[in-house]
Amino acid sequence: MTSTVSRCFFILLICCSSSGLNVFPNLEDIAKNARVVINDIASLIEEENCRSDLLTLADGIDKLDLWAMKMIDANGKWNPAFLLGNIKSLGSYEECVSIQQSKPYIKGKYCLANVHLSSNDEQIDSLLEIATQKRRNREITMNRTNTPVPDLLPSMALIQFGICVPSTCSIADVQKAFSYIISKEKSANGEAQIESCYTNGAAPLSSGDLAFIGCVAIIVGLVFLSSVIESNFGVKEDAGFAYSCLMAFSLPTNWRKLFFISNHPGALKSLDGIRVLSTLWVVAGHKIIFTLQEPWANKNFQVESLQKLANMPFINNMPSVDTFFLMSGMLRSYNLLKEFQGNRFRFFSDFARRYLRLTPVYALVIAFYATLLTRLGSGPRWEKFVTEPGEACAVNWKNNLLYINSYVHSNKHCMIQTWYLASDMQLFLVSPLVVYALWKKPVAGKWILFLMAAIPICFTAWYTYSYEVLPTYLLNNSDEKLISYQRDVHITTHHRMAPYVVGLALGYILYSKNRNFHLSPLRALFGWLMSLSTLYFVVFGAINIVQYDHEYDPVESTFYASLHRISWAFAVGWLIFACNNENGGWITKILSLNVFQPLSKISYCIYLSHYVILMVGTARIKTPLFADDYALIHSLAGDFIISFAVATVLYLSVEAPLFEITRLIFATSKSVNQKKEA
């Protein structure tokens, strides 16, 4: 078994197992075996430069030249703890790409091969099942070129090997060599596909790169100039529109705005705390998805983690977005009712303010994705996790800026997390019709709300039952079902709108009752019991569904898929309602802490930027990691801190200044209209 299987996993150097337990293996034996393999491979290669460099490599190995031994040493080798899931033998990326020999001229190229293995021997095949966490026939381990971008699929069964070859060898050459080696196996059947190849050295800056750098330079210049003016001369009042726009970029002013604590009596309590905690939950949920794709020395840890009840908030984290839908609908309804009452609603100006509020910093991050993102680092899976998402933004950025990317994406998503912004904008545009009906004809408006909530519930129930769709993101299912769930359910507005509708109703209640709706202690207690128990059952009640050996039940999935989102919205809605009617007690005090106000202000920038941090963190991993609870918490804490830092910079230099400029534009327009009316 050892000699047969090991040959499948070595490229260029397959003979290291011959060294046994020797601390210092016989280099001459290694060189001899490696030279034979390389000569066999060279005979297959038609491209002259690659074949010549392979033969030069064989000669270098024969002489034990350092550069040649490095090229051999950099290849992936059979890992210990294979049966614990340590199936990604990445080799040494840095050692390979750093090879640059002048005489003869040889430059190292690192390639990553995806391998799918099976065996006619039942014992060997059962061991492969254990090593791949029984997901070998559930994952797309071959022909992954058509998987969604970004790739959010769990990688538990994808065997990978790092290969170091001369830079003159193309992907087709490496593919041919690797396939040849696997074809020689008798008891192990395998397929291989080269995912990507890398050499040292950055590509020259493109025109898009230079344009983005120029844009950032202008922003930095405006921040510097306005800050110097304020520091030396202060800020003049009523100094003109252009001056006010310039001073909107002042760092001291925006810093004060960030840490200004508002105690406005009309503010809705608890929202800042809920927004911040939900944002952190979103980041943690995305972190878990990325860890499923990282090369771990103990992948079985992730399967075992599913059995722990305490891990459910990380495993079953999808309701975090429903909280944002709820709050967005509530604020939209509450503000629309005030505008209707004061005869101040203007649809186009309302949309323009919203668009200008969200889009500038959003567009800047998209531009970063499409240009400089790929230059942040390197690693064996850099192309999959960083380059491809960046290329998706270079192609599909228009869909994002039109806020239609929750439906129009062709499975190549630019900033995948921003599907929520698209859905929220779509609901923002249609909500005035519903709220106006509530304001003018409350009975008819309530029926409209009921139908808008019932339609997605019934449609999701029918769709889940008819097509056996997953009720949430489940590790125990096939990649095809996970792709279908993400594409057809998770990011589509018609499946996700029920919590927004609950938010519209909550905003109406808070406005119409003027937040003075007093409850008896017994009713308040009943409300809290129902709310907390619902929150618990939505998150923790799904523990059986997420188990690795759980068989899909269409009835169970239908009930959970159709009801858990609106149930969560009602439960969080009660929390907001109670906190704003003096029935929240210590929960209100915690969620209204001053520390949440500045964090709430940067939450939008955290949402936009955290995905880059997670992508880069995963793509730069160059060797398998050993994971445990402490390691994950430590890594997540680091992601939080970096996200806070990046979001603060974005807020101070882009979001806050452009928000102020938007306010100035509409204030100027309003004053002009008033003068015309006068």
C-alpha positions as CSV (number, residue, x, y, z in Angstrom):
1,M,0.0,0.0,0.0
2,T,2.7,2.5,1.0
3,S,4.6,2.3,-2.3
4,T,1.5,2.4,-4.4
5,V,-0.3,5.2,-2.7
6,S,2.8,7.3,-2.1
7,R,3.6,7.4,-5.8
8,C,0.3,9.1,-6.4
9,F,1.2,12.0,-4.1
10,F,4.8,12.8,-5.1
11,I,5.7,14.7,-8.2
12,L,9.4,14.9,-9.1
13,L,10.3,13.5,-5.7
14,I,8.4,10.3,-4.9
15,C,11.0,8.5,-3.1
16,C,11.3,10.2,0.3
17,S,9.5,7.3,2.0
18,S,12.6,5.2,1.3
19,S,14.5,7.1,3.9
20,G,12.4,5.4,6.6
21,L,13.2,6.8,10.1
22,N,16.6,8.1,9.2
23,V,17.3,11.6,10.4
24,F,19.6,12.1,7.5
25,P,18.3,10.3,4.4
26,N,20.6,9.1,1.7
27,L,20.8,12.0,-0.7
28,E,22.3,10.0,-3.5
29,D,19.3,7.6,-3.4
30,I,16.9,10.5,-3.4
31,A,18.8,12.1,-6.3
32,K,18.8,8.9,-8.3
33,N,15.1,8.2,-7.9
34,A,14.2,11.9,-8.6
35,R,16.4,12.0,-11.7
36,V,14.6,8.9,-13.1
37,V,11.2,10.4,-12.5
38,I,12.2,13.8,-14.1
39,N,13.6,12.1,-17.1
40,D,10.4,10.1,-17.6
41,I,8.4,13.3,-17.3
42,A,10.7,15.2,-19.7
43,S,10.1,12.6,-22.4
44,L,6.4,13.4,-22.3
45,I,6.8,17.2,-22.7
46,E,6.6,18.5,-26.2
47,E,7.4,22.2,-25.4
48,E,11.2,22.5,-25.9
49,N,12.0,25.0,-23.2
50,C,10.2,23.1,-20.5
51,R,11.8,19.8,-21.5
52,S,15.2,21.3,-21.6
53,D,14.9,22.9,-18.2
54,L,13.6,19.6,-16.7
55,L,16.7,17.8,-18.1
56,T,18.8,20.6,-16.6
57,L,17.0,20.1,-13.3
58,A,17.8,16.3,-13.5
59,D,21.5,17.2,-14.0
60,G,21.4,19.6,-11.1
61,I,20.0,16.9,-8.9
62,D,22.7,14.5,-10.0
63,K,25.3,17.1,-8.9
64,L,23.3,17.9,-5.7
65,D,23.2,21.6,-6.7
66,L,21.5,23.6,-4.0
67,W,18.9,25.2,-6.4
68,A,17.9,21.8,-7.7
69,M,17.6,20.3,-4.3
70,K,15.4,23.3,-3.2
71,M,13.2,22.7,-6.2
72,I,12.8,19.0,-5.1
73,D,12.4,20.0,-1.5
74,A,9.6,22.5,-2.2
75,N,7.3,19.8,-3.5
76,G,4.4,18.5,-1.4
77,K,4.9,15.3,0.4
78,W,2.8,12.8,2.3
79,N,1.5,14.4,5.5
80,P,1.3,12.9,9.0
81,A,-2.2,12.8,10.5
82,F,-3.7,12.0,7.0
83,L,-6.6,10.1,8.7
84,L,-7.4,13.3,10.7
85,G,-8.0,15.2,7.5
86,N,-4.5,16.5,6.8
87,I,-4.9,16.0,3.0
88,K,-3.4,19.2,1.7
89,S,0.3,18.8,1.1
90,L,1.1,22.3,0.0
91,G,4.9,21.9,0.0
92,S,6.9,25.1,0.3
93,Y,5.5,28.0,-1.7
94,E,8.2,30.5,-0.7
95,E,11.0,28.1,-1.3
96,C,9.8,27.3,-4.8
97,V,9.1,30.8,-6.1
98,S,12.3,32.2,-4.6
99,I,14.5,29.9,-6.8
100,Q,16.3,32.0,-9.5
101,Q,19.4,30.4,-10.8
102,S,21.5,32.5,-13.2
103,K,23.8,29.7,-14.6
104,P,21.9,27.8,-15.9
105,Y,18.9,30.2,-15.9
106,I,16.2,28.5,-14.0
107,K,13.3,30.1,-12.2
108,G,10.9,28.3,-9.9
109,K,7.2,28.0,-10.6
110,Y,4.8,26.8,-7.9
111,C,1.7,24.9,-9.1
112,L,-1.2,23.5,-7.0
113,A,-2.8,20.3,-8.1
114,N,-6.3,19.1,-7.1
115,V,-6.5,15.3,-6.8
116,H,-9.5,13.0,-6.5
117,L,-8.6,9.5,-5.3
118,S,-10.5,6.2,-5.1
119,S,-9.4,2.6,-4.8
120,N,-10.6,-0.8,-5.9
121,D,-9.3,-2.1,-2.5
122,E,-12.1,-1.7,0.0
123,Q,-9.7,-1.2,2.9
124,I,-7.8,1.6,1.1
125,D,-11.0,3.2,0.0
126,S,-12.4,3.2,3.5
127,L,-9.3,4.9,4.8
128,L,-9.7,7.5,2.0
129,E,-13.3,8.0,3.2
130,I,-12.1,8.7,6.8
131,A,-9.4,11.1,5.6
132,T,-11.9,13.1,3.5
133,Q,-14.5,13.2,6.3
134,K,-16.9,11.1,4.1
135,R,-17.3,14.1,1.8
136,R,-15.3,12.6,-1.2
137,N,-18.5,12.0,-3.2
138,R,-20.3,15.1,-2.0
139,E,-17.7,17.7,-2.9
140,I,-16.7,18.9,-6.4
141,T,-13.1,17.9,-6.3
142,M,-12.5,18.0,-10.0
143,N,-13.4,20.5,-12.7
144,R,-13.8,23.3,-10.1
145,T,-13.4,26.0,-12.8
146,N,-17.2,26.5,-12.8
147,T,-17.7,26.7,-9.1
148,P,-19.2,30.0,-7.9
149,V,-16.9,33.0,-7.3
150,P,-16.0,33.5,-4.5
151,D,-15.8,29.8,-3.6
152,L,-17.7,29.3,-0.4
153,L,-17.9,25.5,-0.5
154,P,-16.4,23.5,2.3
155,S,-13.1,21.9,1.4
156,M,-12.9,18.7,3.4
157,A,-12.3,16.2,0.6
158,L,-10.2,18.2,-1.8
159,I,-6.7,16.6,-1.8
160,Q,-4.1,19.0,-3.0
161,F,-0.4,18.9,-3.7
162,G,2.1,21.7,-4.2
163,I,4.4,21.1,-7.2
164,C,7.6,23.0,-8.0
165,V,8.8,23.1,-11.6
166,P,10.8,25.3,-13.9
167,S,9.0,28.5,-14.9
168,T,9.1,27.5,-18.6
169,C,6.7,24.7,-18.0
170,S,3.0,25.6,-18.6
171,I,0.0,24.5,-16.7
172,A,-0.7,22.0,-19.6
173,D,2.8,20.6,-19.2
174,V,2.4,20.1,-15.4
175,Q,-1.0,18.6,-16.0
176,K,0.4,16.1,-18.4
177,A,3.2,15.1,-16.1
178,F,0.9,14.7,-13.0
179,S,-1.7,12.7,-15.0
180,Y,1.0,10.4,-16.3
181,I,2.2,9.6,-12.8
182,I,-1.3,8.9,-11.6
183,S,-2.1,6.7,-14.6
184,K,0.7,4.3,-13.6
185,E,-1.1,3.4,-10.4
186,K,-2.9,0.0,-10.3
187,S,-4.8,-0.3,-7.0
188,A,-5.5,3.5,-6.6
189,N,-7.5,5.3,-9.2
190,G,-6.9,9.0,-9.4
191,E,-7.7,12.2,-11.4
192,A,-5.7,15.4,-11.1
193,Q,-6.3,19.0,-12.2
194,I,-3.9,21.9,-11.9
195,E,-5.7,24.7,-10.2
196,S,-3.2,27.5,-10.5
197,C,0.5,28.3,-11.0
198,Y,2.6,31.2,-9.6
199,T,6.1,32.7,-10.1
200,N,7.9,35.4,-8.2
201,G,7.4,39.0,-9.4
202,A,4.5,41.4,-9.7
203,A,2.8,42.4,-12.9
204,P,3.2,46.0,-14.0
205,L,0.5,48.4,-12.8
206,S,-2.5,48.7,-15.1
207,S,-4.3,51.8,-16.1
208,G,-7.0,50.8,-13.6
209,D,-4.5,50.4,-10.8
210,L,-3.0,53.9,-11.6
211,A,-6.5,55.4,-11.6
212,F,-7.3,53.9,-8.2
213,I,-4.0,55.1,-6.8
214,G,-4.8,58.5,-8.1
215,C,-8.2,58.5,-6.5
216,V,-6.8,57.5,-3.1
217,A,-4.1,60.2,-3.5
218,I,-6.8,62.8,-4.0
219,I,-8.7,61.7,-0.9
220,V,-5.5,61.7,1.1
221,G,-4.7,65.2,-0.2
222,L,-8.1,66.5,0.7
223,V,-7.9,65.0,4.2
224,F,-4.4,66.5,4.7
225,L,-5.3,69.9,3.4
226,S,-8.6,70.3,5.3
227,S,-7.0,69.0,8.5
228,V,-4.1,71.5,8.2
229,I,-6.6,74.4,7.6
230,E,-8.7,73.4,10.6
231,S,-5.7,73.0,12.8
232,N,-4.3,76.4,11.9
233,F,-7.3,78.5,11.2
234,G,-10.3,76.7,12.6
235,V,-13.5,76.1,10.7
236,K,-15.4,79.1,9.3
237,E,-19.2,79.1,9.4
238,D,-21.2,80.0,6.3
239,A,-18.0,80.2,4.2
240,G,-19.6,78.9,1.0
241,F,-20.5,75.5,-0.4
242,A,-17.0,74.7,-1.9
243,Y,-15.2,75.5,1.4
244,S,-17.7,73.4,3.4
245,C,-17.2,70.4,1.0
246,L,-13.4,70.7,1.5
247,M,-13.7,70.9,5.2
248,A,-15.9,67.8,5.2
249,F,-12.7,65.8,4.8
250,S,-11.1,67.3,8.0
251,L,-9.7,64.5,10.1
252,P,-10.2,66.4,13.5
253,T,-13.8,67.1,12.7
254,N,-14.7,63.5,11.6
255,W,-12.8,62.1,14.6
256,R,-15.0,64.2,16.9
257,K,-18.1,63.0,15.0
258,L,-17.0,59.4,15.4
259,F,-16.7,59.6,19.1
260,F,-19.6,62.1,19.7
261,I,-22.1,60.5,22.1
262,S,-25.7,61.4,21.4
263,N,-28.3,61.4,24.1
264,H,-31.1,62.6,22.0
265,P,-34.4,61.9,23.8
266,G,-36.2,60.9,20.5
267,A,-33.6,58.3,19.6
268,L,-34.6,54.6,19.4
269,K,-32.8,52.8,22.2
270,S,-30.8,49.6,21.8
271,L,-30.4,49.9,18.0
272,D,-26.6,50.7,18.2
273,G,-25.9,47.7,20.4
274,I,-28.0,45.3,18.3
275,R,-26.3,46.7,15.1
276,V,-22.8,46.2,16.4
277,L,-23.4,42.7,17.9
278,S,-25.1,41.6,14.6
279,T,-22.2,43.0,12.6
280,L,-19.7,41.0,14.7
281,W,-21.9,37.9,14.3
282,V,-21.8,38.4,10.5
283,V,-18.0,38.6,10.5
284,A,-17.8,35.5,12.8
285,G,-20.2,33.6,10.5
286,H,-18.1,34.4,7.4
287,K,-15.0,33.5,9.3
288,I,-16.4,30.0,9.9
289,I,-17.1,29.6,6.2
290,F,-13.5,30.4,5.4
291,T,-12.1,28.0,8.0
292,L,-14.0,25.2,6.2
293,Q,-11.7,25.9,3.2
294,E,-8.4,26.3,5.0
295,P,-5.7,23.6,5.1
296,W,-5.9,22.1,8.5
297,A,-3.9,19.3,9.9
298,N,-7.0,18.1,11.8
299,K,-10.0,18.6,9.6
300,N,-12.0,16.2,11.8
301,F,-12.1,19.0,14.4
302,Q,-14.7,20.7,12.3
303,V,-16.9,17.7,12.1
304,E,-16.6,17.1,15.9
305,S,-17.4,20.7,16.5
306,L,-20.9,20.2,15.1
307,Q,-21.9,18.1,18.1
308,K,-21.3,20.9,20.7
309,L,-24.4,22.9,21.5
310,A,-22.2,25.9,22.5
311,N,-20.9,26.1,18.9
312,M,-24.4,26.6,17.4
313,P,-24.2,30.5,17.2
314,F,-21.1,30.0,14.9
315,I,-22.5,27.1,13.0
316,N,-26.0,28.4,12.5
317,N,-25.3,32.1,12.0
318,M,-27.6,32.9,9.1
319,P,-30.2,34.8,11.2
320,S,-27.7,37.6,11.8
321,V,-28.7,39.1,8.4
322,D,-32.4,38.9,9.3
323,T,-31.7,41.3,12.2
324,F,-30.5,43.9,9.7
325,F,-33.5,43.4,7.5
326,L,-35.7,43.9,10.5
327,M,-34.0,47.1,11.6
328,S,-33.8,48.5,8.1
329,G,-37.6,47.9,7.6
330,M,-38.4,49.4,11.0
331,L,-36.3,52.6,10.4
332,R,-37.7,53.0,6.9
333,S,-41.3,52.7,8.2
334,Y,-40.7,55.0,11.1
335,N,-39.0,57.7,9.0
336,L,-41.6,57.5,6.2
337,L,-44.5,58.0,8.6
338,K,-42.8,61.1,9.9
339,E,-42.3,62.4,6.4
340,F,-45.8,61.6,5.3
341,Q,-47.1,63.4,8.4
342,G,-45.1,66.5,7.7
343,N,-45.8,66.3,3.9
344,R,-42.0,66.1,3.3
345,F,-41.8,62.9,1.4
346,R,-40.2,63.1,-2.1
347,F,-39.5,59.8,-3.7
348,F,-36.6,60.7,-6.0
349,S,-34.8,62.9,-3.5
350,D,-35.3,60.2,-0.9
351,F,-33.8,57.6,-3.2
352,A,-30.9,59.9,-4.1
353,R,-30.0,60.5,-0.5
354,R,-30.0,56.8,0.2
355,Y,-27.9,56.1,-2.9
356,L,-25.4,58.8,-2.1
357,R,-25.3,57.7,1.5
358,L,-24.3,54.1,0.6
359,T,-22.6,54.1,-2.7
360,P,-19.4,56.2,-2.6
361,V,-17.5,54.1,0.0
362,Y,-19.0,51.0,-1.6
363,A,-17.7,52.0,-5.0
364,L,-14.2,52.7,-3.6
365,V,-14.0,49.2,-2.1
366,I,-15.3,47.7,-5.3
367,A,-12.5,49.6,-7.2
368,F,-10.0,48.2,-4.7
369,Y,-11.2,44.7,-5.4
370,A,-10.9,45.2,-9.2
371,T,-7.4,46.7,-9.0
372,L,-4.9,46.4,-6.2
373,L,-6.5,43.6,-4.1
374,T,-4.5,40.9,-5.8
375,R,-1.3,42.7,-4.9
376,L,-1.8,42.3,-1.1
377,G,0.2,39.1,-0.9
378,S,0.6,35.6,-2.3
379,G,0.0,32.0,-1.5
380,P,-0.9,28.6,-2.9
381,R,-4.6,29.5,-3.2
382,W,-4.3,33.2,-3.9
383,E,-5.9,32.9,-7.3
384,K,-9.0,31.1,-6.0
385,F,-9.6,33.3,-2.9
386,V,-8.3,36.7,-4.0
387,T,-7.6,37.0,-7.8
388,E,-10.9,35.5,-9.0
389,P,-13.1,37.7,-6.7
390,G,-11.2,40.7,-7.8
391,E,-11.7,39.8,-11.5
392,A,-15.4,39.3,-10.8
393,C,-15.6,42.9,-9.6
394,A,-13.7,44.1,-12.7
395,V,-16.5,42.5,-14.8
396,N,-19.7,42.8,-12.7
397,W,-19.2,46.1,-10.8
398,K,-22.1,47.7,-12.6
399,N,-24.6,45.1,-11.1
400,N,-23.4,46.1,-7.6
401,L,-23.7,49.9,-8.2
402,L,-27.2,49.3,-9.7
403,Y,-28.1,47.2,-6.6
404,I,-29.3,44.2,-8.7
405,N,-26.4,41.8,-7.8
406,S,-28.7,39.6,-5.7
407,Y,-30.2,38.4,-8.9
408,V,-27.8,39.4,-11.7
409,H,-24.4,37.8,-11.1
410,S,-23.8,34.7,-13.4
411,N,-22.4,33.0,-10.3
412,K,-19.4,35.4,-10.4
413,H,-20.2,37.6,-7.4
414,C,-18.4,40.9,-6.8
415,M,-18.3,41.3,-3.0
416,I,-20.6,38.4,-2.3
417,Q,-21.7,39.8,1.1
418,T,-23.2,42.8,-0.6
419,W,-26.2,40.8,-1.8
420,Y,-27.8,42.2,1.3
421,L,-27.3,45.8,0.1
422,A,-29.1,45.0,-3.2
423,S,-32.0,43.3,-1.4
424,D,-32.3,46.1,1.1
425,M,-32.3,48.8,-1.7
426,Q,-35.0,46.9,-3.6
427,L,-37.2,46.7,-0.5
428,F,-36.4,50.4,0.3
429,L,-37.8,51.4,-3.1
430,V,-41.1,49.5,-2.8
431,S,-41.7,50.2,0.9
432,P,-43.3,53.7,0.5
433,L,-46.3,52.1,-1.2
434,V,-46.9,49.9,1.8
435,V,-46.2,52.5,4.5
436,Y,-48.4,55.0,2.7
437,A,-51.2,52.5,2.7
438,L,-50.6,52.1,6.5
439,W,-50.8,55.8,7.0
440,K,-53.8,56.5,4.8
441,K,-55.8,53.3,5.2
442,P,-54.5,51.4,8.3
443,V,-56.8,48.4,7.8
444,A,-55.9,47.9,4.1
445,G,-52.2,48.6,5.0
446,K,-52.2,45.8,7.6
447,W,-53.6,43.4,5.1
448,I,-50.9,44.3,2.7
449,L,-48.3,43.7,5.4
450,F,-49.8,40.3,6.2
451,L,-49.7,39.3,2.5
452,M,-46.2,40.5,2.0
453,A,-45.0,38.4,5.0
454,A,-47.1,35.4,4.0
455,I,-46.0,35.2,0.4
456,P,-42.2,34.6,1.1
457,I,-43.1,32.1,3.9
458,C,-45.4,30.1,1.6
459,F,-43.2,30.3,-1.4
460,T,-40.1,29.2,0.6
461,A,-42.1,26.3,2.0
462,W,-43.3,25.2,-1.4
463,Y,-39.8,25.6,-3.0
464,T,-38.0,23.8,-0.2
465,Y,-40.4,20.8,-0.2
466,S,-40.7,20.5,-4.0
467,Y,-37.0,20.8,-4.8
468,E,-35.5,19.4,-1.6
469,V,-33.6,22.6,-1.0
470,L,-31.5,23.0,2.2
471,P,-33.1,24.9,5.1
472,T,-29.8,26.6,5.8
473,Y,-26.1,26.2,5.1
474,L,-25.4,22.6,6.0
475,L,-21.9,21.0,6.0
476,N,-23.4,17.5,5.7
477,N,-24.8,18.1,2.2
478,S,-23.3,18.0,-1.3
479,D,-21.7,21.0,-3.0
480,E,-24.5,21.0,-5.6
481,K,-27.1,21.5,-2.9
482,L,-25.0,24.2,-1.2
483,I,-24.6,26.1,-4.4
484,S,-28.4,25.8,-5.1
485,Y,-29.2,27.1,-1.6
486,Q,-26.8,30.0,-1.8
487,R,-27.9,31.1,-5.4
488,D,-31.6,30.5,-5.3
489,V,-32.5,31.1,-1.6
490,H,-29.9,32.7,0.5
491,I,-29.3,35.9,-1.6
492,T,-32.7,36.4,-3.2
493,T,-35.0,39.1,-2.0
494,H,-38.3,37.2,-2.4
495,H,-37.0,34.5,0.0
496,R,-35.5,36.9,2.5
497,M,-38.1,39.8,2.7
498,A,-40.3,38.6,5.6
499,P,-38.1,40.1,8.4
500,Y,-38.1,43.4,6.5
501,V,-41.9,43.3,6.5
502,V,-41.9,42.7,10.2
503,G,-39.7,45.7,10.5
504,L,-42.2,47.8,8.6
505,A,-44.9,46.7,11.0
506,L,-42.7,47.4,14.1
507,G,-41.8,50.9,12.8
508,Y,-45.6,51.6,12.4
509,I,-46.3,50.4,15.9
510,L,-43.5,52.5,17.4
511,Y,-44.6,55.6,15.5
512,S,-48.3,55.3,16.1
513,K,-48.0,54.5,19.8
514,N,-45.4,57.3,20.1
515,R,-43.3,54.8,22.2
516,N,-45.5,55.1,25.2
517,F,-47.3,51.8,25.0
518,H,-47.2,50.5,28.6
519,L,-47.4,46.8,29.4
520,S,-48.3,45.1,32.6
521,P,-45.5,43.3,34.3
522,L,-47.1,39.9,33.5
523,R,-47.5,40.8,29.8
524,A,-43.9,42.1,29.6
525,L,-42.7,38.9,31.2
526,F,-44.6,36.7,28.8
527,G,-43.2,38.7,25.9
528,W,-39.7,38.3,27.1
529,L,-40.2,34.5,27.7
530,M,-41.6,34.1,24.1
531,S,-38.8,36.3,22.6
532,L,-35.9,34.6,24.3
533,S,-37.2,31.1,23.8
534,T,-37.7,31.8,20.1
535,L,-34.2,33.2,19.7
536,Y,-32.9,30.0,21.5
537,F,-34.9,27.6,19.4
538,V,-34.1,29.3,16.0
539,V,-30.3,29.1,16.7
540,F,-29.9,26.1,19.0
541,G,-33.0,24.1,18.0
542,A,-31.3,23.3,14.6
543,I,-28.6,21.2,16.2
544,N,-30.0,17.9,14.9
545,I,-30.3,19.3,11.4
546,V,-26.6,20.4,11.2
547,Q,-25.3,17.0,12.4
548,Y,-23.0,15.3,10.0
549,D,-24.9,12.0,9.8
550,H,-28.4,13.7,9.7
551,E,-30.5,12.5,6.8
552,Y,-32.4,15.1,4.9
553,D,-36.1,15.3,5.9
554,P,-38.2,17.4,3.5
555,V,-40.9,18.1,6.0
556,E,-38.4,19.2,8.7
557,S,-36.5,21.3,6.3
558,T,-39.7,22.9,5.0
559,F,-40.8,24.0,8.4
560,Y,-37.4,25.4,9.4
561,A,-36.7,27.1,6.1
562,S,-40.0,28.9,5.9
563,L,-40.5,29.9,9.6
564,H,-37.1,30.5,11.2
565,R,-36.5,33.9,9.6
566,I,-39.8,35.5,10.5
567,S,-39.7,33.9,14.0
568,W,-36.3,35.5,14.5
569,A,-37.6,38.8,13.3
570,F,-40.6,38.7,15.7
571,A,-38.3,37.8,18.6
572,V,-35.7,40.6,17.9
573,G,-38.7,42.9,17.2
574,W,-40.0,42.3,20.6
575,L,-36.6,43.1,22.1
576,I,-36.5,46.5,20.3
577,F,-40.1,47.2,21.2
578,A,-39.6,46.4,24.9
579,C,-36.4,48.4,25.1
580,N,-38.2,51.4,23.8
581,N,-41.1,51.1,26.1
582,E,-39.3,50.9,29.4
583,N,-39.7,47.2,29.6
584,G,-36.1,46.2,28.7
585,G,-34.4,46.6,32.1
586,W,-30.8,45.7,32.2
587,I,-30.9,44.5,28.6
588,T,-31.7,48.1,27.5
589,K,-28.8,49.4,29.6
590,I,-26.4,47.0,28.0
591,L,-27.5,47.6,24.4
592,S,-27.5,51.4,25.0
593,L,-24.0,51.6,26.3
594,N,-22.0,54.6,24.9
595,V,-19.3,52.3,23.5
596,F,-21.7,51.0,20.9
597,Q,-22.3,54.4,19.3
598,P,-18.8,54.8,17.6
599,L,-18.7,51.2,16.7
600,S,-22.2,51.5,15.2
601,K,-21.0,54.4,13.0
602,I,-18.2,52.2,11.5
603,S,-20.4,49.1,11.2
604,Y,-21.2,49.7,7.5
605,C,-17.5,50.0,6.7
606,I,-16.8,46.8,8.7
607,Y,-19.4,45.1,6.6
608,L,-17.8,46.3,3.4
609,S,-14.2,45.6,4.3
610,H,-14.1,42.5,6.5
611,Y,-14.4,40.1,3.6
612,V,-11.1,41.3,2.2
613,I,-9.4,40.6,5.5
614,L,-10.9,37.1,5.7
615,M,-10.0,36.3,2.0
616,V,-6.4,37.4,2.4
617,G,-6.0,35.6,5.7
618,T,-7.1,32.3,4.1
619,A,-5.3,32.8,0.8
620,R,-1.9,33.5,2.4
621,I,-1.8,30.2,4.4
622,K,1.1,28.2,3.1
623,T,1.2,25.2,5.3
624,P,-1.5,23.2,7.2
625,L,-2.5,24.6,10.6
626,F,-3.6,22.7,13.7
627,A,-6.9,24.0,14.9
628,D,-8.6,24.1,18.3
629,D,-11.0,26.4,20.0
630,Y,-8.2,28.8,21.3
631,A,-6.7,29.1,17.8
632,L,-10.0,29.9,16.2
633,I,-10.8,32.5,18.9
634,H,-7.4,34.0,18.6
635,S,-7.7,34.3,14.8
636,L,-11.2,35.7,15.0
637,A,-10.1,38.3,17.5
638,G,-7.3,39.4,15.2
639,D,-9.8,39.7,12.3
640,F,-12.1,41.8,14.5
641,I,-9.2,44.2,15.3
642,I,-8.0,44.6,11.8
643,S,-11.6,45.1,10.6
644,F,-12.1,47.8,13.1
645,A,-8.9,49.5,12.1
646,V,-9.7,49.4,8.3
647,A,-13.3,50.4,8.9
648,T,-12.2,53.4,11.0
649,V,-9.9,54.6,8.2
650,L,-12.7,54.2,5.6
651,Y,-15.2,56.0,7.8
652,L,-12.9,59.0,8.6
653,S,-11.6,59.5,5.1
654,V,-14.5,58.5,2.8
655,E,-17.9,57.7,4.5
656,A,-18.1,60.6,6.9
657,P,-16.9,63.3,4.5
658,L,-19.2,62.2,1.6
659,F,-22.1,61.8,4.0
660,E,-21.6,65.5,5.0
661,I,-21.3,66.6,1.4
662,T,-24.5,64.8,0.6
663,R,-26.2,66.7,3.4
664,L,-24.8,69.9,2.1
665,I,-26.1,69.2,-1.4
666,F,-29.6,68.6,-0.2
667,A,-29.5,71.4,2.3
668,T,-28.5,73.8,-0.5
669,S,-31.2,72.4,-2.8
670,K,-33.8,72.9,-0.1
671,S,-32.8,76.5,0.6
672,V,-33.0,77.3,-3.1
673,N,-36.5,75.8,-3.4
674,Q,-37.6,77.8,-0.3
675,K,-36.3,81.1,-1.9
676,K,-38.2,80.3,-5.1
677,E,-41.4,79.7,-3.2
678,A,-40.8,83.0,-1.3
